[in-house]
C-alpha cells in the first residue's frame, strides 16, 4: 500500500491508494479524513475540538493518535471510456514533435476529483481517475526549442529551421562556438551588433515587470492571478519606473529619449525616434451618440403638448359630470386620472435616450500587445478576468441539451482563454445535468477549435447547424467543408448521448440497486434472519463509476432530495496555461487539423450548493451568491457575466464589447453592463409580444441616458466589487426640487469610529495603517463570512477591475499597464475544500449576504432589486446594444406559460412596492428620473385594477343605455382627438429613434391590456396576501423548450391550449362586450326614441377593448379554430349571470316587482 499526498502540503485531504482491486479492475482509493477538520462555522456541529489553522481558514487535527477520530471512505472507479468526465481537453497528442505536459502536479489531482461536503457531512475528495494515460500538448509554434527555455518570441536563425530565442542565440554565439544546436553547423552572418548585445540588462529593466507579491497571508492567496499585498506600496504610480530605459544621466527614470533609441523588447529593432503615445492614449474605447435633434426635440415637445391636453381633458371631465349616470361618470373619471398618472410615470424617463458605440480595435491595441515589451515581457493579455455564471434548477423543465449548448458557446468565446472561467450552478443537484456537462466538456475538444479555426458564428452548435442560410458564405479555407461535415456528425452523436442520459442513468441505477438488494438478502440469510421480513434498501442513483451520486436521487431519499443534499464541486476543465497551445494534424485521434489553432479552453466547473431542511435557500438569488463565493476562491475574476441556461452567446465578441465600457475612462463608476435580450423560436407574428422590443429598445435605451438601465436577470456583466455591496469611488448626490442641486463626492475610506448608514459599505484603502487594516478586515469578516481566502480575494478583485493609470479619475487608484499579464497559479485541494465550505447551507448565517452583499433576497424579481441597490449607492450602469446580437435565448410562446411568466414579474413588482426597495425611499445618489422609473416598476401592476373597470365600462354603458359623458358634444370629441393624435405621433417618433416597427408597438399595446386584465390583477392579490397575511408566494419555473426534431412543427406550443384561472377575466370581458354590443344595437334599433350617439360611443369603446384582446381570443381557439369546452362552460355561466343582472337592473315594463320576495 502506498500513500499519495495531495499536491498541496496544506491540503486537508490525504489520499491512500491500495493495490487491492475490487469492483472489477478498478483502483481502490481510501482517504482518512478528520471528522471535525473542515468546519468554519462555530455553530456547526462539526466544531468543538482543538485544531490548528490552515492557510485556507480551515482547521486540521493536531494529532492522529486516536483512529476513531477519522472516517475512511473508498471509491471504486471502473474504466469508463464512454464517459470521460474530466479529460483535459486542452491536451492533445502531437505525434513526433517535441512536447511536454501542460499540467501542474496539483491539477492532475483536482480535475479528477469531486469535492463534496456541507452541514452534516465532512468535506471529502472523491477521486475519479481515468483509465487512459494523460495526453500531451504541443508547445507554442514560435517557442524556443532549446531545452529548459520557454521564451515565445523566437525565430529560425539557421537554414535548418531550428527555432531559437535571442538570448539562447547569443549564448550559442558567445559560448557554444557559434554553432546551431539543431544541425551543429556554424551560424552564418554573425554581426557585431549581435555580439555586443550580450551585455547584461540593467537592474531597472529587470524590475520593470508586473508588481510582485510582497509577503503572504497564507498559501491560498497564491491561487489568485494578481498581487496579494499592496500596503507597503505608494498610492501614486511612479511613471518614471516604467517609461524609459536610462543611462543614468539624469538619475533613475530619464525624461529624455536617448539619442540612440530605446529597446522596447526582446528581438525588437532599435529606433532613433520616440514612440507616439498620443494617438493610442487619446482614442476612447466607447462613444456616446445622442439622438438627432430633429427627432428628439419634437418628441419632447409632443410630451408637453399631450400632458397639457390630458390636463385640460381631465379638468373638463371633472367639471362636467353626467347627472344621468353618476356612478358611470365617477368610475370613468377615476380610471382616466390614474391612466394619466401612469402614462406620465412611464414617459418621463424617456426624455434622454442615447446610443453607444464601441471600438474593439482600441481595446486590442491597449490591452493585448502584439508581442513582448518592457511592461509585458511574455506578451500576455492584460485584460481582466471574467467569471461566467450559468444557472439551472430543473433538468426536466430546462433540458440538459439546451444547457450544454450554452456552455459550449461560452467555452468558444473570443476572449483570452486564461481569463475566462465558466461555472454551472445546478440547483437541482441532478446527475443528468452533471453528466451532460461532462459530455459537453468532451465534445468541446473538437467544437472549440473548429469555431476558432473557421471563425464560426454563432458558437452554439444547435443554433449554428440549424441556420437556414448558406453555411459556405464567406468561407475560403479548403478544408472547411470536410471539417464541418465531421463536426456535424460528432454533434449528432453528442445529441443522442445527451438525450439518452435519463434512460441510461435509470437503467444503471436499477441494475446497481438490484445488486444491492441481492447482497442484502444474502446477508440476511447468512445471519439467519427471517427471509420474509422486507429489507429496506435505498433506491439510489448511481454514477458511471459505480458510486452513489452525491446530489438528488430519483427516489428522493433522505439526504438526497432537491431540498436536502450535499454541496458538490467538480472541475471539468482545469485552468489553462497563459501561453498558447497548438494542436496537431489530422490523424486517427484528431478529426480536424489544428496545427494553427490554440486548443486551450477556459476552466469549467460544476457547482451544486448544499441544501438542508430548515434553511431558506432563497431560490435563484441564493444560488448566484453561492457561485460568487466559490468563484472568488477558485478564479476571482474581476467581472462576472450572468446567463440563464437557455441564453447563449450569439456574438463571440460580446465580452469584449462589455469590457470596452468597464475599462474606458469613467468606467470605474459602472457597476454593470446590461445587454438586450433577444429571443429565438418566436412565432413570426409575435402574437404575445415575446420579443418585448418596446421595453428593450425604447425604455432601456432611454434609461441609459439617465443613470443606466435596470438589471433584467440575464445577459449582464457585473463588476465584482459592486456585487459585493461597496460604494463607487465617487458619486453625485441630487438635492432640491427634482434633483436640480448636485453635489459631487469622492468616497474614501471613512473613519471606522463613525456610525455608518446601513446601506453604505466602503472598500478598504490599500496601503492603510496596520491597525486600520485589521479593523477593516474584521468588519469584512462579519459581512462576508468566516472565510479567510474569500476576504483576501476582495482586494485582489478590486485591483483587477481598476482602470489604467492614465485613465483613472481624480483621487482614484489605478493600475499599471501589464499588471494583469501574469500566469494564474494552479488550484489545489485546499482551495476546492474552501470552496465547498462557502457553498454550504449555513455559511450565510449572521452575514450580509442577500441583504447588502450579492444578489438581494426577499423578492421573486431579485434582479430588479439587485440593480436598484447598486444605483441607490451611486453606481451607474450601461446599456450595450451591439450590431450583432450579443446573446439569444428562448421565450415561452404558449399563452399560459407567457401569462405565468408575466404573473411572476408583476408579483415581484408588488413586493418591491411594499418593501424598503420602493423608489420613494431612494437615496440622494439616485437621479430624479431614475427614481421615477424604479417607482413605476413597483406601481404598474396596480394599473390593472383600473384597467379591469375601464374595460367593463363600455359593456355597462351599452346595457344601461347611458354613457360616460352626458352627450357627445364637440368639446369631448376634440379632446379625444387631440389625445389620440399626440399618442400616435409619439409612437411614430419612438419608432424613429429606437428602430422598432409599428407592428412591435401595436403588439406591445395589445399584450399590455391582455396582461393587465389577467396576470396583473392576480399579482396584486398575491402581493397583498403576502404583505398582509404573510402568505408565501411559490416560484414557478418557466419551461425551456429544446430544439424541435425533424418533422415537428417549430411553433407547436403556440397552438397548445392549457387552461389557467388567469384566463377568466379576459374571457369575461370579451363576452360582456360582445353581448353588450348586441343588446345595445337591438335596444337602439327598436327604441321609439333611438339615441345613436350613445350607441356609437359605447360600440366604439367596446371594439377598442376587443381589438386589444384579439390575440388572446385567437390563442383560445388553437390551431384549427376549435374553442375548448371549458371556454364554452365559462361563456354560458357568464351569459346567464349577465342576463340576470340586466333583468334585475332594468326589468321589463309592467313587471317592476317581480324580483321582490314575499312569504306565502
NUDRENDO-192429 format. One record per residue (C-alpha): residue in one letter; x, y, z. Coordinates in pm, whole numbers, plus 32768, in hexadecimal, padded with zeros to 4 digits. Each point is the difference from the previous one (the first is absolute). Layout:
N
AXYZ;...
***
This chain:
1160
X800080008000;X808581537FA5;X7F9E81548085;X7FD481187F08;X7FDD81578098;X7F43810C7F4B;X80E280EF7F42;X7FD2810F8100;X809A7FCC8150;X7EEE80CD809D;X7EED7F2E7F6C;X7F117F708105;X7FD67EC67F2E;X80F47EDB7FF6;X7FC87EF27EFC;X80757E9F804B;X80167F1C7ECF;X7FD97E8B8036;X805E7EFC7F02;X7EE17F188051;X7F1580187EDB;X7E917FE18053;X7EE0803A7F22;X80967F7C7EC4;X815280847F9D;X7FEA815080A7;X80D980C480F0;X7F9F8007816D;X803581598099;X7FE080268178;X8016814F80AF;X800F8028817B;X7F6F8155804E;X7FE580A28152;X7E918010805E;X80118163807E;X810D807D7F18;X7F3D80D77F10;X7F0D80D680C5;X8004817B7FEE;X7EBE804680B7;X8021800A817B;X7E917FA08018;X80317ED27F24;X7FE87EA980A4;X81557FB87F68;X80AD80F680EA;X80707FE28165;X81597F597FF0;X815F808B8011;X808A80447EA8;X811980B87F5C;X7FAE80FB7EEF;X80467FC17E95;X804B81067EFD;X7EA27FED7F7B;X7F5B80618144;X7FA67E94804D;X80857F1C8110;X80CC7EC48010;X80287F108120;X8136802780D6;X80207E8A8035;X7FA57EBE7F51;X80317F158121;X7E967F9E8032;X7F817F447ED2;X7E948037805B;X8024816F7FA7;X80197FA87E91;X7F047F897F02;X80817F247EE3;X7F597FF57EB0;X80567F3F7EC6;X7F9F80557E9B;X800E7EEC7EFA;X8032808A7EA5;X7FCC7F1E7ED4;X808180757EB0;X7EF180C47F4B;X808C80677EAE;X7EA5805D7F85;X7FD881008111;X814E80A8803B;X7F7C811680D9;X814680A5805B;X80DF7FCE7ED1;X80DA812D7FD2;X7F8780697EAB;X811081027FEC;X81047EEF7FDB;X80277F437EB9;X810C7F1B7F71;X80F180997F0B;X80A07ED87F58;X817780117FE0;X8021816C8064;X80A5806D8140;X7EFB801A8111;X7FD2802A8171;X7EE87FDA80FB;X7F2A81348030;X7FA67FAC815F;X8063806A815B;X801E7ED780EC;X7ECE807380C3;X7F2A80267EC8;X80197E917FAC;X7F6A7FBE8156;X7EE880FD8015;X7F797FD37EA1;X7FB27E908046;X7F6180418152;X7EA080568071;X800280D3813C;X7ECD7FE180DF;X7FA1806E815B;X7F1580D280CD;X7F4B802B8149;X7FDD7E958068;X811E7F6B7F3A;X817980147FF5;X809E80A37ED1;X807F7EE07F2B;X80C67FDD7EC1;X7F7B7EE27F2A;X810E7FA97F02;X7F8E7F937EA7;X81317F947F37;X7FEB7FB97E90;X80887EBA7F7A;X80B680AE7EE6;X815380A7800D;X80078176800C;X802A80937EA5;X811180F27FA4;X7FF2815B7F6D;X80DA80B87F0C;X80C981328056;X7FC2814D7F61;X8063800B7E8F;X80F4811C803A;X80877F7D814A;X81737FCB8026;X80667E957FCA;X8127801080ED;X7FD67F148124;X7F8280B88135;X7FA581407F48;X7E95806E7FD8;X8033814D7F50;X7EEB803A7EFF;X80A981107F30;X80E47F1F7F36;X805B7FD17E96;X80D47F277F1E;X816280887FF3;X80827EDD7F30;X7F9D7F6C7EB1;X7FA67EB980AC;X7ED080AA809D;X80657FCF816A;X7F38810180CA;X80C680B58109;X7FC8813980CE;X80EF81268004;X809C7FB28151;X80497E967FAA;X8082806E7EAF;X80F380F180A5;X806F7EEA80EE;X80457F1D7ED8;X80C181127F51;X80CE805F812F;X80277EB580B7;X7FA17EEB7F11;X80F7805C7EF1;X7EFB80997F1C;X7F647EB17FA1;X7E8F7FB97FD3;X7F7B7F0B8108;X7F297F5B7EF6;X80E57FAF7EDC;X814C804180B8;X806F80E37EE3;X8091815B8039;X7F1181277FEF;X802D80D87ECF;X802381798004;X8037803E8174;X800F817A8026;X80B580CF8100;X7EB580838079;X7F977EA38069;X813C7FCF80CA;X7FE88155809F;X7EA57FB1807B;X80897F0380F5;X801B810C810C;X7F257FB6812B;X7EC480C98015;X7FEA811380FE;X7F667FC48151;X7EF881007FB4;X7F8B7F387ED6;X7FF37EBE80C7;X7F2280AF80FC;X7F1180857EFA;X7F217ED2800D;X7EA27FDE8093;X7FFE80508171;X806C7ED480D0;X7F547F7D8132;X8098807A8149;X7FD27F0F8117;X7EDE7F16801F;X7EDA7FC980E3;X7FF87E927FB2;X80167F167EDE;X7E9F803D7F8E;X805D81587F7E;X80E27F5E7EFE;X7EC97F877F4D;X7FAF81607F8F;X809980857EC2;X805081568092;X80D4808C8113;X7F8C7FBC8162;X808F811D80CA;X802E816D7FAE;X801580A38152;X8174804B7FE4;X7FD780AA7EAF;X7FB281667FB7;X7EA4805D7F7F;X808D80D17EE4;X809C7F447EE3;X816B80537FB3;X7FF880307E88;X817780307FF4;X80267E978065;X7F4F7F867EC8;X803480FD7EE9;X815F7FF57F77;X81497F4C802A;X810E80F1806E;X817780248002;X7FF780B2814C;X8046815D7F77;X7EE3809C80C1;X7FD67EFC810F;X7EFE7EE8800C;X7EF580337EF7;X808080CF7EDD;X7EFC80F87F81;X80BD80297EB6;X80067F047EE8;X81607F717FCD;X80AD806B7EC3;X80407E9A7F94;X7E997F978037;X7F5D7F1480F7;X7FDD7E897FF4;X7E8F7FC18033;X80207E898029;X80C47ECF7FA9;X80447FD37E92;X7F7281577FAB;X80D380EA7F2D;X807781458091;X7F6A81467F8F;X8092815D800E;X7EA780A18025;X7F2A7FE6813B;X7EB47F4C7FD6;X7EC280C97FD4;X7F307FC38136;X7EFF81107FB9;X7F387F4C7EF6;X7FBE7EC880CC;X7FC980B58147;X7F0080F27F77;X7F2B7F077F46;X7ED67FA280DB;X7F797EA18018;X7E9880787FEE;X7F3A81287F7E;X7EAA807D8065;X7F26806D7EDE;X7ECC80CF8046;X7EBB7FEA7F40;X7FDD80F87EE2;X7F6A814C806D;X7F0F7FEB7EDC;X7F5E7ED780AE;X803780308174;X7F92816D800B;X7EA77FC17F64;X7FE77ECB80DB;X802D80CB813E;X7F19810E7F80;X7EEE7F027FBD;X80267F7E8164;X7FB7815D8082;X7EDD80317F10;X7F627EB4805D;X802E80458170;X7F4E814C7FD2;X7EE97F5B7F38;X7FD27EFB8111;X7FF2810C810D;X7EF980C67F3F;X7F367EC87FB5;X7FFB7F8A816A;X7FA6815C8077;X7EDC800A7F0D;X7F927EA18065;X7FFF80508171;X7F4481477FCE;X7EF57F607F20;X7F687EDA80B9;X7EF87F1E7F67;X7ED7802580E9;X7F407EF07F49;X81067EF8805B;X80D88081811B;X80887EA98052;X80777FD67E9A;X8099815B7FFD;X80BB7FD0814C;X80937EB27F98;X807580857EB1;X809A813F808D;X80C17F46810D;X80897F0C7EFE;X806281167F10;X80BA80C0810E;X80C37EC6805A;X80527FB97E93;X808381637FD7;X80E57FD7812F;X80747EAC7F87;X804D808A7EA5;X80C881208096;X80D07F1680DA;X80487F267ED4;X805281227F17;X80DC80DF80D9;X81327F168005;X7FFE80037E81;X8070816A7FE4;X81737FB67FCA;X803B7ECC7F26;X81657FBE7F89;X80C17F0B7F28;X815D7F7B8042;X81147F847F1A;X81337F32805A;X81547FE67F57;X80897EA28028;X814280537F45;X806380F48113;X7FB97EF88107;X80E47F097F54;X810F81027FCB;X7FF980778167;X7FE67EB580BB;X80827EFA7F10;X815280687F79;X807F7F5A7EC5;X81397F7D80A9;X80DA800C8137;X806481538086;X808D8099813A;X7EB9800480C1;X7F917EAD7F7E;X81347F287FC4;X7F3D7ECE7F89;X7EFE80B97F31;X7ED87F8280CD;X7EAA809E8000;X7FCB811C80F7;X7E857FE17FFD;X7F577FB5814E;X7F6B7EAE8050;X7E8F7FB17FCF;X7F3C7EF180B5;X7ECD7F887F42;X7EDB7F7F80CE;X7EF97F1B7F66;X7ED97F9F80DA;X7F117EDB7FE4;X7F117F6B80FB;X7F317EEE7F5D;X80827F0A7EFD;X7E9C7FB47F8F;X7F8C81647FBD;X815980707F8F;X80817EF27F12;X816E7FA18032;X803D80227E8A;X7FA381718010;X80E880338128;X811B7F447F55;X7FE480D77EC9;X8013813980D6;X813B7F7C80A7;X809E7FB47EAD;X7FBE81637F89;X80B380828136;X812E7F1D7FD9;X802D807D7E9A;X7FE381738052;X80FB80F17F63;X80B38070813C;X81517F9D8093;X7FCE7E988067;X80C3801C8142;X7F258123806D;X7EB27F467FE6;X7F687F0B80F8;X7EA87F657FD4;X7F2C7F8A8126;X7EBF7F397FE1;X7F188018812B;X7F1F7ECF8012;X7F0980588110;X7F4D7EB77FCF;X81367F2A8039;X7FA77F277ED5;X80E77EEE7F82;X7F7280367EA4;X808281658000;X814F7F90808D;X803A7EF97EF4;X7F7D80E97EF1;X810780FD8068;X81097EF07FF1;X7F8F7FA67EA1;X800D816F7F9F;X8166801B8081;X805D7ED27F2D;X7F57807F7EC4;X80A481548031;X814E7F607F9C;X7F90800D7E96;X7EFB81148007;X80D481198094;X812B7FD47F10;X7F0B7FE77EDD;X7F62814F8062;X815180AA8027;X80907F727EC1;X7EE080657F1D;X7F7D812D80C5;X7EAA7F618037;X7ED680D48068;X7F337FB680CA;X80CB7F1280D7;X7ED67F3F8081;X80047EBD7F32;X7E857FD88002;X7FCF81637F84;X811C7FE97F05;X7F987EBB7F5B;X7E93806C8007;X8037813E7F39;X7F3280217EC4;X810E80A27F2D;X812C7F9B7F30;X810D7F8080F2;X810F80377EF9;X7FCB81777FEA;X814780C08037;X80C07EBB8043;X81497FE77F42;X80BF7EE480A6;X7FFD7EC67F2A;X7FD77F138125;X7ECC80AF808B;X7F057F167F5C;X80B67ECA807C;X8024808D815F;X7E95806C800F;X7F857EAA7F92;X80CE7F51810A;X7F9D80EF8115;X7E917FE37F9D;X80127E85801B;X80A6801D8153;X7EF680F38075;X7EE87F177F92;X809E7EEC80CD;X802980F48121;X7E8C80527FF4;X7FA57E908003;X80D97FC78133;X7F63812780B4;X7EA07F927FAA;X804D7EA08079;X808A806F8152;X7EBC7FEA80CC;X7FB47E9F7F88;X816C7F978021;X8010807E8167;X7EB87F548054;X80717EAF7F79;X8152801B80A5;X7F648059814F;X7F047EE57FE8;X81187F087FBD;X80D380788125;X7ED3800F80E9;X7FA47E9C7FA1;X815E7F8F8058;X7FE480B2814E;X7EB87F50804A;X80967EAD7FA9;X8128804080E6;X7F17806C8117;X7F337EC17FD6;X813A7F2B800D;X807680B18138;X7EAB7FCE809C;X80137E8D7FB5;X81617FE6808C;X7F9080A18145;X7EDF7F0E8019;X7EF581088000;X7E9E7FD07F87;X800A801B7E83;X7E9480677FF3;X804E814A80A9;X802881177F03;X815380A17FDA;X801081747FD0;X810A804A7EFD;X8012816E7F91;X7FB280337E91;X813D80BE7FB3;X806A80B17EC3;X81507F7C7F8C;X811A80A27F41;X80B37F597EE0;X81267F9E80DF;X7F267F3080E5;X7FDD80FB811E;X7ED480B08093;X7FAA81537F6E;X802E8108810C;X7EDF80D97F8C;X7E8F7FBE7FC3;X7F847E9C7FD1;X7ECF7FA97F34;X7F6E7F578133;X8036813D80D3;X80957F498129;X806480BA813A;X813B80C57FBA;X7FD27FDB7E8A;X7ED380D27F9E;X7FDA81517F59;X7FFD80B5814B;X80EE7F1C80BC;X81527FA37F6E;X817380468023;X80C081147F58;X80B77F887EC9;X812080977F39;X80A07F567ED6;X810080A27F1B;X7FB77F807EA3;X811380C87F52;X812D807A80C4;X808281667FDB;X80D7801E7EC6;X815F80857FE2;X802D816A7F9B;X80C67FA67EC9;X7F5D7F777EC2;X7FFA7E8C7FC4;X7FD97F887E9C;X7F6B7EBB7F8A;X806F7F0B7EF9;X7FAB7F827EAA;X7EE57F187FA2;X80337E9B8074;X7F397EE7809C;X7FCB80C08144;X7FDA815F7F71;X7EE480427F11;X806C815A7F8A;X814E80A77FC3;X804D80E68127;X817180447FC7;X7FB981767FEA;X7EEB80078105;X802280468172;X7F557ED0809A;X7FEF80808165;X7EAB802480A4;X7F8480C4812D;X7FD87F658155;X7EB07F508025;X7F6E7FB28156;X7EC37F4D8070;X7F6E808D8143;X7ED17F8A80C4;X7FDB80B88149;X7FA07F49813C;X7E917FF88061;X7F727F8D814B;X7EA5800B809D;X7FCA812780E3;X80DD80EC7F36;X7F7281087F16;X80AD7FCD7EB3;X7F7D81447F61;X7FC77F677EAA;X80D380887EE0;X8097811D80CB;X80907F0980FC;X80937F2C7EEB;X80A4812F7F60;X809A806D814A;X808F7EA3802F;X80A5801D7EAC;X808B81568059;X80AC7F768135;X80807EC27F5D;X808580B87ED0;X80B0810080DE;X80D27EE88091;X803D7F3F7EBF;X803081077EEF;X7F9D81548092;X7FB080AE7EB9;X7FDB8176802B;X7EC07FF27F2F;X7EDB7F0E7FF8;X7F1B7FA77EDF;X7EAE7F738063;X7F3D7F287F08;X7ECB7F288014;X802E7E9E7F86;X7F36804A7EC5;X80BC81417FA6;X81377FBC7F38;X811080E27F74;X7F92805B7EA1;X811E80F47FC4;X81547F768064;X808181668030;X7EF380558101;X80EE7FF4812A;X80EF80ED7F53;X7EE080EE7FBA;X7FAB80088170;X816980318069;X801981347F23;X7F1380B480ED;X80997F76813F;X8166805C7FA2;X7FC581517F5B;X8028814C80B1;X7EF1801C8108;X7FC67E897FF8;X80577FDB8171;X7EA5808F804F;X7F4C7EF67F33;X7F6C7EE280CB;X7F7F7F317EDB;X7FD27FFD7E88;X7EAB7F7E7F9C;X7FC87F6A7EA7;X7EA67FEE7F61;X7F4D7EB47FFF;X7FC07F6E7EA9;X7F2E7ECB7FCB;X7FEC7EE37F08;X7EE87F0E7FA9;X7EFA81138020;X7EE17FF27F09;X802980F27EDA;X7ED580D2806D;X807C80108168;X7E9D7FCE8079;X804A80308171;X811281097FE1;X81137F0D8067;X811180D67F65;X7F9A811D80E7;X80B180F77F1B;X7F508132808F;X809F7FBC8152;X815A7F987F86;X802680FC7EE6;X7F3C81288083;X7FED8002817C;X81587F6A8044;X80AD80DC7EFF;X7F58812E809D;X80757F9B815D;X81627FEC7F77;X7FF381797FDF;X7FB580238174;X80B37F2480FE;X7FF07EC47F35;X7F1A7EDD7FA8;X7F6C7F0D80F7;X808D7EA68035;X7F167F087F56;X808A7EB88085;X80E07F867EE4;X80F880807F00;X80A980EA80F7;X8173803A804C;X80348067816C;X812380A080B0;X80467F0E811B;X80398105810D;X7EB680A77FA3;X7F537EB38041;X80B77FF6814C;X7F3A8132806A;X811981027FFE;X7FC581687F9F;X809780917EC1;X814480C88015;X7F3D81437FC9;X7E9280587FE8;X7F1581267FC8;X7EEA805580F4;X7EC680AD7F86;X7F4780EF80E6;X7EF081037FDB;X7ED27FF87F1B;X801F7EEB7F00;X816D7FD1805F;X8069814F7F6B;X8116803E80FF;X81257F107FD3;X811B7FB380EF;X81297F2F7F90;X80A27F238106;X81427F3D8000;X7FBD7ECA80CE;X81347FAB80C6;X80257F198125;X7F3A808F8126;X806E80148166;X7FB57EAD8095;X7F8B80A18143;X7EDC80AC7F57;X7EAF7F5E7FDE;X7FBA7FB97E96;X7EB87FE47F4B;X7F707EA57FDE;X802280037E88;X816580877FF3;X81327F287FD0;X8155808A7FA7;X811E7F407F69;X8132801080E5;X811A80D57F79;X81307F367F9B;X8131807180BB;X7F4C80748139;X80937FDD815A;X800E7EAB80A1;X7F06804C8114;X7F0280917F0D;X80337ED77F19;X7FBB7F0C811C;X7EC180B9805E;X7F9280067E96;X80527E8F7FDD;X7F2D7FA7812E;X7EDC80C27F70;X80217F4B7EB4;X80047EB380B6;X7EB7805480A7;X7F67806A7EB6;X808A7EF17F1A;X801F7ED980EC;X81147F4080AB;X80D17FA97ECF;X815B80947FFA;X803E7FBF7E8B;X7EB480A17FA7;X8051813B80C5;X8160800B7F71;X7F787FE67E9F;X7F3D8146801B;X812F80E37FDD;X80857F2A7EE2;X7EB4801B7F46;X7FFA81778039;X815F80237F73;X7FA67F327ECE;X7EDC80E47FB0;X80C181468015;X803D80E27ED9;X815B803C7F77;X80BC811B80A7;X7FD780EC7EDB;X7E847FCE8004;X7FB7800B8174;X7F26810F8093;X806A811080EC;X805F7F778156;X7FCB7E987F8E;X80F57EE47FF0;X806C7F637EB8;X80DC7EE27F99;X81387FF57F27;X7FE87F757EA4;X80667E927FF3;X7FAD7FBC816C;X7EFA7EFC7F9E;X80DF7F547F00;X80677EF180F4;X7FD87E898012;X7EED7F8880E8;X80787F1B8112;X7F6F7EA07FE9;X7EE87F9280E3;X80387F058116;X7F287F2A80DF;X7FFA80FF811B;X7F6481027F19;X7EED7F127F97;X7FC37F958165;X7FD6816E805A;X7F15802F7ED9;X7F287EE0807B;X7FEF80AC8151;X7F83814C7F79;X7EE17F5A7F40;X7F7F7F548139;X7EA0804A8075;X806B80A18148;X811680E17F7C;X7F2281337FD5;X7F887FFD816A;X804A814980AF;X8097809A7EC7;X7F8F810A7F0B;X7FCE7F147EDA;X7EAE80447F63;X7FD2813F80CC;X811180E47F7B;X80F47F0C7F5F;X7FBE7F417EBE;X7EA97FC37F6D;X7EF7808F80EA;X7F007F1980A3;X7E92803C804F;X7F66801F7EA7;X7FAC7F1D7EDD;X809981067F1A;X8153800280AB;X809B808F7EC4;X7F4A814D8012;X804480258175;X81737FB37FD4;X802481077EEF;X7F3980FB80CB;X80E77FDA812C;X813080457F29;X7F6781387F66;X7F96806F815A;X816D7FFC806F;X806380E77EE4;X80757F067EFD;X7F9280257E98;X7FC27EF67EFA;X80247FEE7E86;X7F1F7F757EF0;X80CD7F577EF1;X7F497FC47EB7;X80E67F547F09;X7FDA7FE77E87;X7FF37E89801D;X7F2A7F8B8123;X80DC7FB4812B;X7F247EEF8095;X7ECF7F407F94;X7F0E7F2B80C1;X7EAC7F617FF8;X7EB1808F8069;X7EB97F51805C;X7F1E80197ECE;X7EE07F4780A2;X7EF280E68087;X7FEE7F5E8158;X817B7FFC802F;X8013816A7F95;X7EF2806980F7;X80AD7F46811C;X814780AB7FA9;X7F5881568008;X7F587FA18148;X81527FBB80A1;X808E814D7F8A;X7ED080C28076;X7FFE7F518152;X816980638034;X7FA681687FAE;X7EEF7FFE8108;X80FC7F7A80FD;X80EB811B7FA6;X7EED8102802B;X7FB97F908166;X816E7FDF8066;X812180E38056;X806B7FE17E94;X7EE980EA7F97;X809C81217F40;X7F4F80F780E5;X810C7FAD8101;X8125801B7F10;X813D80B88065;X806A81527F72;X80FF7F4B7F26;X7EEB7F897F1A;X7F9380F47EF3;X7E9B807F800B;X7F937F697EB4;X80AE7EB88059;X7F377FFE813F;X7EC280387F37;X80567ED47F25;X80367F1C812B;X7EC2807F80A6;X7F3E7FAC7EC6;X808E7E9D800C;X7F5E7FCB8152;X7EBB80B07FAD;X7FA07F837EA5;X7F467EC48076;X7F0280D880BA;X7F9480977EB6;X7F537EB57FBB;X7EEF804D80FF;X7F9A81387F44;X80357F567EB1;X7F0A7EEC805B;X7EF980FF805C;X803A80CF7EC7;X7FE37ECF7F1D;X7EAD7FAD8099;X7F7C81667FE6;X7FA77FEA7E8A;X7F2C7ECC8044;X7F5480A68128;X7FC281307F2A;X7F597F357EF1;X7F347F3580F8;X7F81813780B3;X7FD880DE7ED1;X80D6810980AC;X815D80817FB2;X812B808680C1;X7FA581627F8F;X7EA9809A7FF6;X801480417E89;X81037FD17EEF;X803881737FC2;X8114809E7F34;X80DA804D812F;X80167E958069;X80507F927E9D;X811081097FD6;X80AB7F988143;X7FE87E937F9F;X809080487EA8;X812380CE808C;X805E7EF380FC;X7FF47EEF7EF7;X80C680C27EFA;X8115806180F3;X801A7E978073;X80277F867E9A;X8103810B7FB0;X80C87FA58135;X7FF77E967F93;X807E805D7EA5;X812380C7808F;X80577EE480F0;X800A7F187ED7;X80E980F67F55;X81098021810E;X7FED7E9D808B;X7FF07F367EBF;X7ED07F2D805B;X7EDE7FC87F11;X7E9780708011;X7F967E968025;X80E37FD9812F;X7F608132809F;X7E9F7F817FBD;X804B7EA38084;X8086809C813B;X7EBF80CB802B;X7F2E7EC97FD0;X80BC7F2D80FB;X8004812180F8;X7E877FE08011;X80057E827FFC;X80F77FF18121;X7F52811F80B2;X7EB77F448007;X80887EA68054;X81537FDF80AC;X80228158809F;X7EBE7FF280D3;X80697EAB8083;X8157808E8053;X7F63811B80C7;X7F307F0680C6;X812E7F1F8042;X80D781268067;X7EFA808580F2;X7FD37EA68098;X81767FE7803B;X8016815C809B;X7EC57FEA80D3;X7FDC7E8D8051;X81667F8A7FCB;X7F9D7F017EF8;X813B7F8E7F4B;X8009800F7E86;X80697EC87F48;X80FC80277EE9;X7F997F667EB4;X81217FAB7F1B;X7FC580537E93;X802B7ED27F1F;X8114801B7EFE;X7FBA7F4A7EBE;X81147F487F4C;X802E80047E89;X7EE97F4B7F43;X804D7EB87F57;X7FF17FD67E89;X7E9B80047F89;X7F7A80AB8139;X7F5781517FF1;X80E7810B8089;X7ED880C08091;X7F317EDA807B;X7FF380928162;X7F64813F7F79;X7EBE7F487FAF;X7FF87F228134;X7EEA805D80F0;X80407FE58178;X7EF4807A80E9;X805280F0811B;X7F2880D780E0;X80B981307F7B;X7F2A7FE27EC6;X7EB7803F80B4;X800B8180800A;X8056802F7E8D;X7EF87F027F96;X7F0180B780D6;X8059814F7F66;X7FE97F757E9F;X7EAA7F64803A;X7F79812F80B7;X805E80EB7EE7;X7F7F7F1C7EEF;X7EB27FCF80AF;X7FEC81718051;X803180607E93;X7EE17F1C7F9A;X7F1B807C8118;X804F816D7FBF;X7FCA7FDD7E8C;X7EAE7F558022;X7F9080F5810D;X8056812E7F29;X7F697F707EC1;X7EB17FA980A2;X7FF1813180E3;X7EF781097FAC;X8104810B804F;X81517F6F7F99;X813C80A6808B;X80FC7FAF7EF1;X811980D48090;X800F7F3B8143;X7FEF7EB97F3E;X812180677F20;X80CC806D812D;X7FC67EBA80B8;X803E7F287ECB;X814180BE7FAF;X80927FC6815B;X7F917E937FFC;X80B37FC77EB6;X813380AF8091;X80037F01811B;X7FBF7ED67F1B;X811180657F0B;X80FF7FF88119;X7F867EAA8073;X80037F697EA3;X814E7F42802E;X7F767F6E8142;X7EC17F897F53;X80CD7F6D7EE7;X80D37F4180FA;X7EC77F648096;X7F9D7F687EB3;X81427F417FC1;X80807F9A7EAB;X7EB57F9A7F5C;X7F2081058099;X7F5B7F0C80F1;X7F9780A28146;X80437F238131;X7ED57F8180C6;X806C80BB8139;X7FD981477F44;X7E9A7FA67FA0;X7FAE7FAE8169;X8086814B807E;X7F5080B67EE5;X7EB17F668058;X802E804E8171;X805F81687FBC;X7EDC80317F0E;X7F087F828102;X808E80E3810D;X8001812F7F1A;X7E9B7FBF7F8D;X7F827FE58163;X80B181408064;X7F7580B97ED4;X7E9D7F90804B;X802D805A816D;X8080815E7FBA;X7F1680497EDC;X7ECE7F21802A;X7EFC7FE67EE9;X7EE781038007;X7ED17F9A80CC;X80CD7F1180D7;X80B380EB80EC;X7FCD7F2A8134;X80577EA97F75;X81407FEF80C7;X7F5D8045814D;X7FE47EDF80F3;X7EC37FC080CA;X7FA67EF380F9;X7EC87F3C7FA5;
***
